């Protein structure tokens, strides 16, 4: 591995408690010769002192903008609106390659500064499989919140917890009405997490994947009380739920959880809402009669920040130890260049990995 300076940034979203690298894996990187600078962050689940003890340098929150030019800035969620020119290589979930709102603006910021986006969603092996993902925990929490909403026990605002504490709340109680549940995308990481959460709650869900969605039985879908969408679409497909389905008098569906949250994208398989929900208002009513509630939170794993960060970090550190021009990181860079070309963005002197 070539000399690498990683700069772990503070997350600007107030509800983001996760980190892509936990202190024990930070120690592995430092021991391997990586220079790792960690920004202070009052909300990160692991305190800065644990990173200091692992041999990391410490910097103020938001100081990545003046980090050395060769530093690779590592994060999870969105960047702040400024600066307008991004000069560094950034590793995070950019959500910029499916025509999402703000995607073009972000890519133009990289073009203006000569930096590059190495999107974690596109860090894949030779067969296109994700090498580091939060999918299991996203699915787990999506199903867990749907269960609590259906049972009338979803409390707002949401607060981070542990899996042990969450599982206690999922146990059925006397007087709980039985209901049916459907997981679409059941064979993927998120779908597997959703299935585990439903089982913890004492529910055996119906499981659909590619075979069941190629010729969608929409009446059967609407006949379930709860649905969790865990499909990450990469090409346009007919929507699973349409506006007219919400007004179908035969609809039993009462709670809809969209783990994927592709709102605003032409690949969205649930084009029945125009904005995500959040920790303050986790469920939004789409129809009053019969009622239909939507849960669409785009950082679900942050509700179990320790467990989800530890899992993700254990996978990502292996890739960071092999950081270089080719392989998965080279594919990330190629995908970034492709996205820029598709938008006709030119003029940026994008660096190689």
C-alpha positions as CSV (number, residue, x, y, z in Angstrom):
1,X,0.0,0.0,0.0
2,X,1.2,3.5,-0.8
3,X,1.6,6.1,1.9
4,X,-1.9,7.0,3.0
5,X,-3.2,9.9,5.1
6,X,-6.8,9.4,6.1
7,X,-8.8,12.2,7.6
8,X,-11.9,11.0,9.5
9,X,-14.4,13.9,9.5
10,X,-17.1,15.0,11.8
11,X,-20.6,14.3,10.5
12,X,-22.7,17.5,10.0
13,X,-26.0,15.7,10.5
14,X,-27.0,16.0,14.1
15,X,-28.5,12.5,14.2
16,X,-25.5,10.8,12.7
17,X,-23.8,8.9,15.5
18,X,-22.0,6.3,13.4
19,X,-18.4,6.2,12.2
20,X,-16.9,4.4,9.3
21,X,-13.8,3.5,11.4
22,X,-14.0,2.4,15.1
23,X,-11.0,2.9,17.4
24,X,-9.9,-0.7,17.3
25,X,-9.7,-0.6,13.5
26,X,-8.1,2.8,13.7
27,X,-5.3,1.1,15.6
28,X,-4.9,-1.5,12.8
29,X,-4.5,1.3,10.3
30,X,-2.0,3.2,12.3
31,X,0.0,0.1,13.0
32,X,0.1,-0.6,9.3
33,X,1.7,2.8,8.6
34,X,-1.4,4.9,7.8
35,X,-1.6,8.4,9.1
36,X,-5.0,8.8,10.6
37,X,-6.4,12.2,11.7
38,X,-9.7,12.2,13.5
39,X,-11.9,15.3,13.9
40,X,-13.5,15.9,17.2
41,X,-17.2,15.1,17.2
42,X,-19.6,15.4,20.2
43,X,-22.1,13.0,18.6
44,X,-19.8,10.2,17.4
45,X,-20.6,7.0,19.4
46,X,-16.9,6.5,20.2
47,X,-15.1,9.3,22.1
48,X,-12.1,11.1,20.7
49,X,-9.9,9.8,23.5
50,X,-10.2,6.2,22.2
51,X,-8.9,7.4,18.8
52,X,-6.0,9.2,20.6
53,X,-5.2,6.1,22.5
54,X,-5.1,4.2,19.1
55,X,-2.3,6.6,17.9
56,X,-4.5,9.0,15.8
57,X,-4.0,12.7,15.4
58,X,-6.8,15.0,16.5
59,X,-8.3,17.9,14.6
60,X,-11.2,20.3,15.2
61,X,-14.6,19.4,13.6
62,X,-14.8,20.6,10.0
63,X,-11.1,21.2,9.6
64,X,-10.9,18.8,6.6
65,X,-11.4,21.8,4.3
66,X,-7.8,22.8,5.1
67,X,-6.3,19.3,5.4
68,X,-3.2,18.5,3.4
69,X,-3.9,18.1,-0.3
70,X,-3.0,14.5,-0.3
71,X,-5.3,13.6,2.6
72,X,-8.3,11.3,1.8
73,X,-11.3,12.6,3.7
74,X,-13.4,9.8,5.1
75,X,-17.0,10.1,6.2
76,X,-20.5,8.6,5.9
77,X,-23.2,11.0,5.0
78,X,-23.5,14.3,3.2
79,X,-21.0,17.1,3.1
80,X,-21.8,20.6,4.3
81,X,-22.9,23.0,1.5
82,X,-19.5,24.7,1.4
83,X,-16.9,25.0,0.2
84,X,-18.0,25.3,-3.5
85,X,-14.8,23.7,-4.7
86,X,-13.8,20.3,-3.3
87,X,-10.1,19.7,-3.7
88,X,-9.7,16.4,-1.8
89,X,-10.5,12.8,-2.5
90,X,-13.6,12.0,-0.4
91,X,-14.9,8.6,0.7
92,X,-18.6,8.6,1.7
93,X,-22.1,7.7,0.6
94,X,-22.6,10.5,-2.0
95,X,-26.0,9.5,-3.4
96,X,-25.0,11.3,-6.6
97,X,-25.3,8.7,-9.4
98,X,-29.0,8.1,-9.7
99,X,-30.2,11.7,-10.4
100,X,-31.0,12.3,-6.8
101,X,-31.8,15.9,-5.8
102,X,-28.5,17.8,-5.3
103,X,-26.4,15.2,-7.2
104,X,-25.3,17.4,-10.0
105,X,-24.4,20.2,-7.6
106,X,-22.2,17.9,-5.6
107,X,-20.4,16.5,-8.7
108,X,-19.8,20.1,-10.0
109,X,-18.2,21.0,-6.7
110,X,-15.7,18.1,-7.2
111,X,-15.1,19.2,-10.8
112,X,-14.5,22.8,-9.7
113,X,-11.9,21.8,-7.1
114,X,-10.3,18.9,-8.9
115,X,-11.2,16.4,-6.1
116,X,-13.0,13.1,-6.5
117,X,-15.8,11.1,-4.9
118,X,-15.1,7.5,-4.0
119,X,-18.6,6.5,-3.2
120,X,-18.9,3.7,-0.6
121,X,-22.0,2.4,-2.3
122,X,-19.9,1.5,-5.3
123,X,-17.0,-0.1,-3.4
124,X,-17.5,-3.5,-4.9
125,X,-15.7,-6.7,-5.7
126,X,-15.1,-8.2,-9.2
127,X,-18.7,-9.5,-9.2
128,X,-20.3,-6.3,-8.2
129,X,-20.9,-7.2,-4.6
130,X,-20.6,-4.5,-2.0
131,X,-17.5,-4.8,0.2
132,X,-18.7,-2.7,3.1
133,X,-22.3,-2.0,3.9
134,X,-24.8,-1.1,6.6
135,X,-27.6,-3.0,4.8
136,X,-28.3,-5.6,7.5
137,X,-28.8,-2.9,10.2
138,X,-30.8,-0.7,7.9
139,X,-33.2,-3.6,7.2
140,X,-33.3,-4.6,10.9
141,X,-34.2,-1.1,12.1
142,X,-36.7,-0.5,9.3
143,X,-38.6,-3.6,10.2
144,X,-38.3,-2.9,13.9
145,X,-39.7,0.6,13.5
146,X,-42.5,-0.7,11.3
147,X,-43.5,-3.3,14.0
148,X,-43.5,-0.6,16.7
149,X,-45.6,1.7,14.5
150,X,-48.1,-1.0,13.7
151,X,-48.4,-1.9,17.3
152,X,-48.8,1.8,18.3
153,X,-45.6,1.8,20.3
154,X,-43.3,3.9,18.1
155,X,-42.2,6.8,20.3
156,X,-40.9,10.1,18.9
157,X,-38.3,11.5,18.8
158,X,-36.2,8.5,18.2
159,X,-33.0,8.0,20.2
160,X,-30.0,5.8,19.7
161,X,-30.1,2.6,21.6
162,X,-28.5,-0.9,21.7
163,X,-29.8,-4.0,20.0
164,X,-30.5,-5.6,23.4
165,X,-32.7,-2.7,24.5
166,X,-34.5,-2.5,21.1
167,X,-35.2,-6.3,21.1
168,X,-37.0,-6.0,24.4
169,X,-39.4,-3.5,22.8
170,X,-40.0,-5.8,19.9
171,X,-41.4,-8.6,22.1
172,X,-45.1,-9.1,21.6
173,X,-47.2,-8.0,24.5
174,X,-50.7,-9.1,25.7
175,X,-53.3,-7.4,23.6
176,X,-51.2,-6.9,20.5
177,X,-53.2,-7.7,17.4
178,X,-51.7,-10.1,14.9
179,X,-50.7,-8.6,11.5
180,X,-49.1,-9.8,8.3
181,X,-45.8,-8.4,7.0
182,X,-44.1,-8.4,3.6
183,X,-40.3,-7.9,2.9
184,X,-39.5,-7.1,-0.7
185,X,-35.8,-7.7,-1.4
186,X,-35.8,-10.4,1.2
187,X,-32.6,-12.1,-0.1
188,X,-30.3,-9.1,0.2
189,X,-28.5,-7.7,3.2
190,X,-31.3,-5.3,4.1
191,X,-33.9,-7.9,3.5
192,X,-32.1,-10.4,5.8
193,X,-31.9,-7.8,8.5
194,X,-35.7,-7.1,8.2
195,X,-36.5,-10.8,8.4
196,X,-34.4,-11.1,11.6
197,X,-36.2,-8.2,13.2
198,X,-39.6,-9.6,12.3
199,X,-38.7,-13.0,13.7
200,X,-37.5,-11.2,16.9
201,X,-41.0,-9.6,17.1
202,X,-42.7,-13.0,16.7
203,X,-43.8,-12.4,13.1
204,X,-43.1,-14.7,10.1
205,X,-43.0,-12.3,7.1
206,X,-43.8,-13.1,3.5
207,X,-40.5,-12.8,1.6
208,X,-40.3,-11.6,-2.0
209,X,-37.3,-11.1,-4.2
210,X,-36.6,-10.9,-7.9
211,X,-38.7,-13.9,-8.8
212,X,-41.8,-12.4,-7.1
213,X,-41.3,-8.8,-8.4
214,X,-40.8,-9.6,-12.1
215,X,-44.5,-10.1,-12.4
216,X,-45.8,-8.2,-9.4
217,X,-49.0,-9.3,-7.7
218,X,-50.1,-5.9,-6.5
219,X,-53.3,-7.1,-4.8
220,X,-51.3,-9.6,-2.8
221,X,-48.9,-6.8,-1.8
222,X,-51.7,-4.5,-0.7
223,X,-53.2,-7.4,1.3
224,X,-50.4,-7.3,3.8
225,X,-50.7,-5.0,6.9
226,X,-47.0,-4.0,6.9
227,X,-44.5,-3.8,4.1
228,X,-40.7,-3.2,4.2
229,X,-39.0,-2.3,0.9
230,X,-35.3,-3.4,1.0
231,X,-34.7,-3.3,-2.8
232,X,-31.8,-1.3,-4.1
233,X,-32.8,-0.7,-7.7
234,X,-30.0,-0.1,-10.2
235,X,-32.2,0.0,-13.3
236,X,-35.7,1.4,-13.7
237,X,-38.5,-1.1,-12.7
238,X,-42.2,-0.6,-12.5
239,X,-43.1,0.9,-9.1
240,X,-44.2,-1.5,-6.3
241,X,-46.8,1.0,-4.9
242,X,-48.4,3.8,-6.9
243,X,-50.6,6.7,-5.9
244,X,-53.7,4.9,-7.1
245,X,-52.9,2.0,-4.9
246,X,-53.1,4.2,-1.8
247,X,-56.8,4.8,-2.7
248,X,-57.6,1.2,-3.5
249,X,-60.6,0.3,-1.2
250,X,-59.2,-3.2,-0.8
251,X,-55.9,-2.0,0.6
252,X,-55.0,-3.6,4.0
253,X,-51.6,-2.0,4.0
254,X,-51.3,0.3,7.0
255,X,-47.5,0.7,7.6
256,X,-45.0,1.2,4.7
257,X,-41.3,1.4,5.5
258,X,-38.9,2.3,2.7
259,X,-35.4,1.3,3.8
260,X,-33.9,2.3,0.4
261,X,-35.1,5.9,0.4
262,X,-34.5,6.6,-3.3
263,X,-37.0,9.5,-3.1
264,X,-36.5,11.9,-6.0
265,X,-34.7,9.4,-8.1
266,X,-36.2,7.9,-11.3
267,X,-35.2,4.5,-9.8
268,X,-37.6,5.0,-6.9
269,X,-39.9,1.9,-6.6
270,X,-42.2,3.7,-4.1
271,X,-43.0,7.0,-5.8
272,X,-45.8,7.9,-3.3
273,X,-43.9,10.4,-1.2
274,X,-41.7,13.4,-1.9
275,X,-39.5,13.7,1.2
276,X,-38.0,11.4,3.8
277,X,-39.1,11.2,7.5
278,X,-36.7,11.8,10.3
279,X,-36.0,11.1,14.0
280,X,-38.3,13.8,15.1
281,X,-41.2,12.7,13.0
282,X,-40.4,9.1,12.1
283,X,-43.8,8.2,10.6
284,X,-45.9,10.4,8.3
285,X,-49.5,9.7,7.4
286,X,-50.0,9.3,3.7
287,X,-53.7,8.5,3.9
288,X,-56.2,9.2,6.6
289,X,-58.9,6.6,5.7
290,X,-58.0,3.8,5.8
291,X,-54.8,5.0,7.5
292,X,-51.4,4.5,5.9
293,X,-48.2,5.5,7.6
294,X,-44.8,5.9,5.9
295,X,-41.4,5.4,7.6
296,X,-38.5,6.6,5.3
297,X,-35.5,7.4,7.4
298,X,-32.2,7.5,5.4
299,X,-29.8,6.9,8.3
300,X,-31.6,4.1,10.1
301,X,-28.4,2.3,11.3
302,X,-27.4,5.3,13.3
303,X,-30.1,4.3,15.8
304,X,-27.8,1.3,16.6
305,X,-24.5,3.3,16.2
306,X,-22.2,1.0,18.1
307,X,-23.3,-2.3,16.5
308,X,-23.6,-0.9,12.9
309,X,-20.3,1.0,13.1
310,X,-18.4,-2.0,14.3
311,X,-19.7,-4.2,11.6
312,X,-19.1,-1.7,8.8
313,X,-15.6,-0.8,10.1
314,X,-14.5,-4.4,10.2
315,X,-15.2,-4.7,6.5
316,X,-14.0,-1.2,5.4
317,X,-10.6,-1.4,7.2
318,X,-9.7,-4.4,5.0
319,X,-10.2,-2.2,1.9
320,X,-8.4,0.8,3.4
321,X,-5.4,-1.4,4.1
322,X,-5.3,-2.1,0.3
323,X,-6.0,1.4,-0.8
324,X,-4.6,2.0,-4.3
325,X,-5.1,2.8,-7.9
326,X,-6.7,-0.5,-9.1
327,X,-9.2,-3.0,-7.8
328,X,-12.3,-1.8,-5.8
329,X,-11.0,1.8,-5.4
330,X,-10.2,2.1,-9.0
331,X,-13.7,1.0,-9.8
332,X,-15.0,3.7,-7.5
333,X,-13.0,6.3,-9.3
334,X,-14.2,5.0,-12.7
335,X,-17.8,5.2,-11.6
336,X,-17.2,8.8,-10.5
337,X,-15.8,9.7,-13.9
338,X,-18.7,8.0,-15.6
339,X,-21.2,10.0,-13.6
340,X,-19.4,13.2,-14.5
341,X,-19.4,12.4,-18.1
342,X,-23.1,11.5,-18.1
343,X,-23.8,15.1,-16.8
344,X,-21.4,16.6,-19.3
345,X,-19.2,17.9,-16.5
346,X,-15.7,18.8,-17.7
347,X,-12.9,21.0,-16.6
348,X,-11.9,19.3,-13.4
349,X,-8.4,17.8,-13.2
350,X,-9.6,14.7,-11.2
351,X,-6.8,12.9,-9.4
352,X,-6.2,9.2,-9.5
353,X,-6.7,7.2,-6.3
